Amino acid sequence: MKNLKFGHKKLYLGGELRDSSSHEKFEVICPGTEEPIATIAWASKQDSLDTLQYAQSGFAYWSTLPLEERLEWIGKLRKAILHYGDRLRESIMYEMGKVWEGTEEDLTSLTNSLAYYTEEIKKKKDVPIPDKEGTHEHSLVSQPLGVVVAFLAYNFPLLNLGFKLGPALASGCSIIIKPSEFSPLSAYIIGEICDEIDFPKGVINVLCGSVENVGKPLCESTIPQLITMIGSTETAQKLIGQSCKTSIKRYSMECGGNAPFIVFEDADMDQAIAIGAALKTGNAGQICVAPNRFYIHASVIDEFMEGIKAKFSTTKIGFGRENAVQMGPLANQASVKKAASIVDMALQQGGELVYGGKAPDTKGFYFQPTIIRMDNAEAPVLQEEIFGPIAIIIPFDTKEEVLQYANGTEAGLASYVFTKDKSFLEFFSEKLAFGEVHLNGLKFDIYLPHGGIKNSGIGVDCSSYALDDYLIRKRVTKAII
């Protein structure tokens, strides 16, 4: 029997920690060392079917609980999560290989979400609607939607969980959380915390398993009212296809991106270089809003590439809190192979390798920060979501030209523009076809709506707008007697 750092973690279903009914286990591997760190209970189809019933019962209780009591429970959960903060951060460091400093964002995103939606839900009041003839009284009433199923991506395990858990709990919904098999550990620990504080049964449920045993049964059931997800566009299409056959459901999905990063000759070059490099090395580039395509004005492209190269060449890569590393590994071996294939594809399509481009000969799923210059702005590789530490840099000459390049994608999540020209900033804020346009900087926070257009998603995470996905808006009309 292996001596695993985190031992064995159980499913959290219907308010109880339990092993899979099939007794199957799944081994969690640390991508920084390729060593197993834990086993998790691997849910069976029966576990999924049972969970749907638990969540339905949990919703019946939670949705009718007075708001003050709901918020007290959310506060109690938040306090317990903070108490186990270091343990949760450590679990993320091991399951993702994330640098220690990067794990803090995950934890605070979860706790900030719980605190934020505790306040925002209080602002959801009935909205009166004037009656033009004066014969009736009308109001728009908000009520909890129902059971929510949340499929989470691996890159930010607790941040992604927080973006769903906060609005679901505050609005009065029960939730079934299905974390990625590549980073399930922290979500299972949340289940343990819920068990420890005796959180109301069936309101929060955590399980992980195969598509056949978990994904499809949860989607195909008529019980869930909302399917929400953070992941790829392809996964979103599959979930929608599986879930729409049996009932009409709501969807809130943040999908893949292909962010352009546009830098003009008058930009603050130090700022643009620092932000661009940070977005590609932070979380090893496994960030949905990380730029894929760096469009740099031809007059400053050499300066920009040298600046990025200097940042990449001094980035300390590795694993472990004590090593003070700046970039960790990719999540799995498949991600390393994809990064290598992106490099090969770019070079075959006329790109020039400027820096990096390889997986180092060491244990762990690492890939070098990489720079590729690509003069062909229509190269097919530019349609690929990289999700790794690779910067493809393309020259341009005019704002009209680069706008066409930037919008030439089916993705529409985040975009970035750096220039001091106010007319250019107005031009791109209006013309860029992305859910987010960041001008001369970037900012993300729980109170700012985050979402994409086109193939990058439906609905939003964060902000008060996210609550709309978890609430029914009911019109109540009463005749005046």
C-alpha positions in Angstrom: 0.0 0.0 0.0 1.4 3.4 -1.1 2.0 6.0 1.5 0.1 8.8 -0.2 0.5 12.4 1.1 -3.3 13.1 1.0 -4.5 9.6 1.6 -7.9 8.5 0.2 -10.7 11.0 -0.3 -14.4 10.0 -0.4 -17.4 11.3 -2.4 -19.5 13.8 -0.6 -23.1 12.9 -1.4 -26.3 13.7 0.4 -24.4 15.1 3.4 -22.2 12.0 3.9 -18.7 11.0 3.0 -18.7 7.6 1.2 -16.8 5.4 -1.1 -18.1 4.6 -4.6 -20.8 1.9 -4.7 -18.5 0.1 -7.2 -15.5 0.5 -4.8 -13.5 2.0 -7.6 -10.7 4.4 -6.9 -8.8 6.9 -9.1 -5.2 7.9 -8.5 -4.3 11.6 -8.4 -0.9 12.4 -9.8 1.2 15.4 -9.0 2.3 16.9 -12.4 5.4 18.4 -10.8 6.8 15.0 -9.8 4.7 12.4 -11.6 4.2 10.8 -8.2 0.7 9.7 -6.9 -0.4 11.9 -4.0 -3.9 10.6 -3.3 -6.7 8.3 -4.4 -10.3 9.5 -4.7 -13.5 7.5 -4.8 -14.4 7.2 -8.4 -18.2 7.5 -8.8 -20.4 4.8 -10.4 -23.5 5.5 -12.4 -25.6 4.6 -9.4 -23.8 7.1 -7.3 -24.7 9.8 -9.9 -28.3 8.7 -9.9 -28.4 8.8 -6.1 -26.8 12.2 -6.1 -29.5 13.6 -8.3 -32.1 12.5 -5.8 -30.1 13.9 -2.9 -29.7 17.3 -4.7 -33.4 17.4 -5.4 -34.2 16.9 -1.7 -31.5 19.3 -0.7 -33.1 21.9 -3.0 -36.5 21.4 -1.4 -35.0 22.2 2.0 -32.5 24.9 1.0 -34.8 26.9 -1.3 -37.4 27.3 1.5 -34.9 28.1 4.2 -35.2 31.8 5.3 -32.6 33.9 3.7 -30.9 34.8 7.0 -30.4 31.2 7.8 -29.0 30.4 4.3 -26.5 33.2 4.7 -25.5 32.1 8.2 -24.7 28.6 6.7 -22.7 30.2 3.9 -20.8 32.3 6.4 -20.1 29.2 8.5 -18.8 27.3 5.4 -16.6 30.3 4.5 -15.1 30.4 8.0 -14.3 26.7 7.9 -12.7 27.0 4.4 -10.5 29.8 5.7 -9.6 27.7 8.7 -8.3 25.0 6.4 -6.8 27.5 3.9 -3.2 26.2 4.0 -4.4 22.6 3.6 -6.5 23.6 0.6 -3.6 25.6 -1.0 -1.3 22.7 -0.4 -3.7 20.3 -2.2 -3.8 22.7 -5.2 0.0 23.0 -5.3 0.2 19.2 -5.5 -2.7 18.4 -7.8 -1.9 21.2 -10.3 1.9 21.6 -9.7 1.0 25.3 -9.2 3.5 27.7 -7.6 2.6 28.4 -3.9 1.9 32.1 -4.5 -0.5 31.1 -7.3 -2.6 28.9 -4.9 -3.7 32.0 -2.9 -5.7 33.3 -5.9 -7.7 30.0 -5.9 -8.5 30.1 -2.2 -9.4 33.8 -2.0 -11.5 33.6 -5.2 -13.6 30.9 -3.4 -14.0 32.8 -0.1 -14.5 36.1 -1.8 -17.3 34.6 -3.9 -19.1 33.3 -0.9 -18.8 36.7 0.8 -19.8 38.7 -2.3 -22.9 36.7 -3.1 -24.0 36.8 0.5 -24.4 40.5 0.1 -25.6 40.6 -3.5 -28.5 38.3 -3.0 -29.9 40.8 -0.4 -30.3 43.3 -3.3 -32.6 41.0 -5.3 -35.9 42.6 -4.5 -39.3 42.2 -6.2 -39.5 44.7 -9.0 -42.9 46.5 -9.5 -44.1 47.0 -13.1 -46.5 49.9 -13.7 -49.9 49.1 -15.1 -50.8 51.6 -17.9 -54.5 51.2 -17.4 -54.4 51.2 -13.6 -56.4 48.0 -13.4 -53.7 45.6 -12.1 -50.7 45.4 -9.9 -47.6 43.7 -11.3 -44.3 42.6 -9.8 -41.3 40.6 -11.0 -40.3 38.1 -8.3 -37.0 36.2 -8.1 -37.0 32.6 -6.8 -34.4 29.8 -6.7 -34.1 27.9 -10.0 -33.4 24.4 -8.8 -30.7 21.8 -8.9 -27.4 22.9 -10.5 -24.8 20.7 -12.1 -21.3 22.3 -12.3 -18.5 20.8 -14.4 -15.2 22.4 -13.6 -11.9 22.8 -15.5 -8.6 21.7 -13.9 -6.7 25.0 -14.2 -8.1 26.9 -11.2 -9.7 24.2 -9.0 -11.1 26.4 -6.2 -11.6 29.6 -8.3 -13.7 27.7 -10.7 -15.6 26.1 -7.9 -16.2 29.4 -6.2 -17.6 31.0 -9.3 -20.4 28.4 -9.2 -20.8 27.7 -5.5 -21.2 31.3 -4.5 -24.2 32.3 -6.7 -25.8 28.8 -6.4 -25.9 28.8 -2.6 -26.9 32.4 -2.2 -29.8 32.1 -4.7 -31.1 29.0 -2.9 -30.1 26.3 -5.4 -28.5 22.9 -4.5 -25.4 22.0 -6.5 -23.6 18.9 -7.8 -19.9 19.6 -8.3 -18.0 17.5 -10.8 -14.3 18.6 -10.7 -11.8 17.6 -13.3 -10.1 14.3 -12.8 -6.8 16.1 -13.1 -7.4 18.3 -10.1 -10.2 16.8 -8.0 -8.4 16.8 -4.6 -9.3 20.3 -3.4 -13.0 19.8 -4.3 -13.1 16.6 -2.3 -11.6 18.4 0.7 -14.4 20.9 0.4 -16.7 17.9 0.8 -14.9 16.9 3.9 -15.3 20.5 5.3 -19.0 20.4 4.6 -19.2 17.1 6.4 -17.3 18.5 9.4 -19.6 21.4 9.9 -22.8 19.4 9.2 -23.8 21.5 6.2 -27.4 20.8 5.2 -27.7 17.5 3.5 -27.9 17.3 -0.3 -27.2 21.0 -0.8 -23.6 20.5 -1.8 -22.5 17.3 -3.5 -19.0 16.4 -4.8 -18.2 13.5 -7.1 -15.9 12.7 -9.9 -16.0 9.8 -12.4 -16.1 8.8 -16.1 -18.3 10.5 -18.7 -20.5 7.4 -19.0 -21.0 7.1 -15.2 -21.1 10.7 -14.2 -21.2 13.2 -17.0 -24.0 11.6 -19.1 -26.3 10.6 -16.2 -26.1 14.1 -14.7 -26.8 15.8 -18.0 -29.5 13.4 -19.3 -31.5 13.6 -16.1 -34.6 15.9 -16.0 -33.7 16.9 -12.4 -31.0 19.6 -13.1 -32.4 23.0 -14.1 -29.0 24.5 -14.9 -25.9 23.0 -16.5 -22.9 25.2 -15.8 -19.3 24.7 -16.9 -15.9 26.1 -17.2 -13.9 24.3 -19.9 -13.5 23.9 -23.6 -16.0 24.7 -26.4 -16.0 21.1 -27.4 -16.9 20.0 -23.9 -19.7 22.5 -23.8 -21.1 21.3 -27.1 -21.1 17.7 -25.8 -22.8 18.7 -22.5 -25.5 20.7 -24.3 -26.1 17.8 -26.7 -26.4 15.3 -23.9 -28.7 17.4 -21.7 -31.1 18.9 -24.2 -32.6 15.6 -25.3 -34.7 15.0 -22.1 -35.7 18.5 -20.9 -35.2 22.2 -21.5 -32.4 23.4 -19.2 -30.5 26.6 -18.7 -26.8 26.9 -19.5 -24.0 29.0 -18.1 -20.7 28.1 -19.7 -17.3 29.8 -19.9 -15.6 28.1 -22.9 -12.3 28.3 -24.6 -10.6 31.6 -25.7 -8.2 32.8 -28.4 -7.2 36.1 -27.0 -5.5 38.7 -29.2 -2.8 40.9 -27.5 -2.4 44.1 -29.6 0.5 46.4 -29.0 1.0 49.7 -30.9 4.3 51.6 -31.3 3.2 54.3 -28.8 2.4 51.8 -26.0 4.1 51.6 -22.6 6.3 48.8 -23.8 7.6 47.8 -20.3 4.0 47.4 -19.2 2.9 45.4 -22.2 5.9 43.1 -22.0 5.4 42.5 -18.2 1.7 41.7 -18.6 2.1 39.6 -21.7 4.9 37.5 -20.1 3.0 37.1 -16.8 -0.1 35.9 -18.6 1.9 33.2 -20.4 4.0 32.0 -17.5 1.4 32.4 -14.8 -0.2 29.0 -14.2 2.1 27.8 -17.0 -0.2 29.6 -19.5 -3.1 27.4 -18.5 -5.5 30.4 -18.3 -8.6 30.8 -20.5 -7.9 34.6 -20.8 -4.2 34.2 -21.6 -3.2 35.7 -25.0 -2.7 33.3 -27.8 -1.9 35.8 -30.6 0.5 38.7 -29.9 -0.1 41.3 -32.6 2.8 43.7 -32.3 3.3 46.8 -34.5 6.1 46.1 -37.0 8.1 49.0 -35.8 8.5 47.6 -32.3 8.2 43.9 -32.8 11.9 43.3 -32.2 11.8 45.3 -29.0 8.8 43.4 -27.7 10.3 40.0 -28.6 13.5 40.8 -26.8 11.6 42.0 -23.7 9.5 38.8 -23.6 12.6 36.7 -24.2 14.3 38.4 -21.2 11.3 37.7 -19.0 11.1 34.0 -20.1 14.8 33.4 -19.8 14.8 34.4 -16.1 11.6 32.5 -15.2 12.5 29.8 -12.6 10.6 26.6 -13.4 10.0 23.8 -11.0 7.8 22.5 -8.2 7.5 23.0 -4.4 6.9 25.7 -1.9 10.4 25.8 -0.7 12.0 26.2 -4.1 10.5 29.7 -4.8 9.7 28.8 -8.4 7.9 31.1 -10.7 6.3 28.7 -13.2 5.1 25.1 -12.6 4.3 22.3 -14.9 1.4 21.7 -17.3 -1.4 19.6 -15.8 -0.7 16.3 -17.6 1.4 14.6 -20.3 -1.3 15.2 -22.9 -0.9 19.0 -22.3 2.8 18.6 -22.9 2.2 16.8 -26.2 -0.3 19.4 -27.2 2.2 22.2 -26.5 4.9 20.4 -28.6 2.4 19.9 -31.4 1.5 23.6 -31.4 5.2 24.4 -31.8 5.7 21.9 -34.6 2.5 23.2 -36.4 3.7 26.8 -36.1 7.1 26.0 -37.5 5.6 23.9 -40.4 3.4 26.9 -41.2 6.3 29.3 -41.6 7.0 30.3 -38.0 10.4 31.0 -36.6 11.4 29.7 -33.2 12.9 32.5 -31.2 13.1 30.9 -27.7 12.3 27.7 -25.9 10.1 25.2 -27.8 10.8 22.0 -25.9 9.9 19.9 -22.9 12.9 19.7 -20.7 14.4 16.3 -20.0 13.3 16.1 -16.4 10.6 14.5 -14.3 7.3 16.2 -14.4 5.1 17.6 -17.1 7.1 20.8 -17.9 7.3 22.8 -21.1 9.7 25.7 -21.7 8.3 29.2 -22.1 8.3 29.6 -25.9 8.4 32.4 -28.4 7.5 31.9 -32.1 7.5 34.7 -34.7 4.9 34.2 -37.3 4.7 36.5 -40.3 1.8 34.7 -41.8 -1.3 36.2 -40.0 -3.5 33.6 -41.6 -1.6 30.5 -40.4 -4.1 27.8 -39.2 -2.1 27.4 -36.0 -3.5 30.8 -34.9 -6.9 29.3 -34.6 -5.7 26.9 -31.9 -6.2 27.6 -28.2 -2.7 27.0 -26.8 -3.4 26.7 -23.1 0.4 26.7 -22.4 3.4 29.0 -22.1 3.7 29.7 -25.8 3.6 33.2 -27.3 3.1 33.5 -31.1 4.1 36.9 -32.2 2.8 38.4 -35.4 3.6 41.9 -36.9 1.0 44.3 -38.2 1.0 47.8 -39.7 -2.5 49.4 -39.3 -5.3 49.4 -36.9 -7.8 48.2 -39.5 -5.5 45.3 -40.5 -5.0 44.1 -36.9 -8.7 44.4 -36.1 -9.4 42.0 -38.9 -6.7 39.6 -37.6 -8.0 39.8 -34.0 -11.6 39.2 -34.9 -10.8 36.4 -37.3 -11.7 33.6 -34.8 -14.8 31.8 -33.6 -13.7 32.4 -30.0 -14.6 35.6 -28.2 -13.5 35.6 -24.5 -10.8 38.2 -23.7 -8.8 40.7 -25.7 -6.0 43.3 -24.9 -4.9 46.5 -26.5 -2.0 48.7 -25.6 -1.8 52.3 -27.0 -1.8 55.9 -25.8 -4.0 57.0 -28.7 -7.5 57.7 -27.3 -9.1 57.4 -30.7 -7.6 53.9 -31.1 -8.9 52.9 -27.6 -12.4 54.0 -28.6 -12.1 52.2 -31.9 -11.1 48.9 -30.4 -13.5 49.0 -27.5 -16.3 49.3 -30.0 -15.0 47.0 -32.8 -13.4 44.0 -30.9 -15.7 41.0 -30.9 -14.9 39.7 -27.4 -16.7 39.5 -24.1 -13.9 41.4 -22.5 -11.8 44.2 -23.9 -8.8 45.2 -21.7 -7.2 48.5 -22.6 -3.7 49.4 -21.3 -3.9 46.8 -18.5 -6.2 44.2 -17.1 -8.3 43.5 -14.1 -10.4 40.6 -12.9 -12.5 40.5 -9.7 -15.6 38.8 -8.3 -17.7 42.0 -8.9 -16.7 42.3 -12.6 -18.7 40.2 -15.1 -16.6 37.5 -16.8 -17.9 35.8 -19.9 -17.5 35.3 -23.6 -19.4 35.7 -26.9 -19.5 33.5 -30.0 -18.1 30.1 -29.2 -16.6 31.2 -25.9 -19.7 30.8 -23.8 -23.2 31.5 -22.6 -23.9 33.7 -19.6 -21.4 35.1 -17.1 -19.4 34.2 -14.1 -18.8 36.8 -11.3 -20.8 40.0 -10.7 -24.4 40.4 -9.8 -25.3 39.3 -13.3 -24.3 35.7 -12.6 -27.2 35.4 -10.1 -29.6 35.7 -13.0 -28.6 32.2 -14.2 -29.6 30.7 -10.8 -32.9 32.5 -10.3 -36.4 32.2 -11.9 -38.0 35.6 -12.8 -41.7 35.2 -12.2 -44.3 37.8 -13.1 -47.1 38.1 -10.6 -50.2 40.0 -11.7 -53.1 40.9 -9.4 -56.3 42.5 -10.5 -57.2 45.6 -8.4 -60.7 44.9 -6.9 
